[in-house]
Each structure stands twice: as structure tokens, then as C-alpha cells.
């Protein structure tokens, strides 16, 4: 019959130092991988939150800017004034051209 092993409070375990060092290194490396993966996951979650916020702001800008709900740039106001001035000038020039065409047609 095989020899029965009794485990009690006075039992002793003998390990060579090489195996003990190997176990400690293994545990430390597993803990290091765990903490680095946890930190990387947290960083990725933060990046996702930032991207979602950027997408929301972009969507809001894309909808509201053309409607004029987000204001206008000062350059836009200047450009609008210039366009209005040029439209008035073009109308005056058209009137002059029509008058000249009528005068030349009568001759």
C-alpha cells in the first residue's frame, strides 16, 4: 500500500531557492501586466469619452452654424456689407448700360 501523507500544522514544505525565485518573478510579472492593462483600458475609456464629446460638439456646430444660431464671424459681417455695396453698384451699372443701349438704338 502506498504511504499516506499526513498534512498538519507541523508539516514542512521544502523548496529550492530557484523555484521560489521563479514563483516570485512570475507573480511580479503577472501583477505588472495586470496594472499596465488596467491603466491602458482606463486611458482608452477616457479617449472614447473625449471622442464622443468631440463628435457631439461637431454635430451641434454642423447643424447650428449654417442656421446662424452660433453667431457670425466679424469677417462675415464685413463681407456681407461689401456684397450689398457691390450689388447696389451692379444695379446702377445695369441702369447705365440700359440707358446707353436705348440711346444707341435710337440713333
Secondary structure, 3 states (H helix, E strand, C coil): CCCCCCCCCCCCCCCCHHHHHHHHHHHHHHHHHHHHHHHHHHHHHHHHHHHHHHHHHHHHHHHHHHHCCCCCCHHHHHHHHHHHHHHHHHHHHHHHHHHHHHHHHHC
